[in-house]
């Protein structure tokens, strides 16, 4: 049974920072591309950042580039999302999954709320 558990969300004022964690179990991630996604009521669940495990290559959407950093800890089977200079439009539920995502792997996500 694959389990992805997100944590680290919370409430923060605009300009603040948060660090999200995603602990993976039951999944071999050494040869995968892992990603962070976010979901809002007005938009569907969309990718914001991804990391190729083997070579540590990364990709960020334009709206978060320079503010978010995706990293990994191979020993802990964990990926992180360091979020800085947060904006109200970053408010969403954040999830981790493969890229492309597996529909059966979605966890509960972690809520990030940024106040103006």
Buried (B, 14 or more C-beta within 10 A) or exposed (E): EBEBBBBBBEEBEEEBEBBBBBBBEEBEBEEBBBBBBBBEEEEEBEBBBBBBBEEEEBBBEEEBEEBBBBEBEEEEBBBBBBBBEBBEEBBBBBBBBBBEBEEEBBBEBBEBBBEE
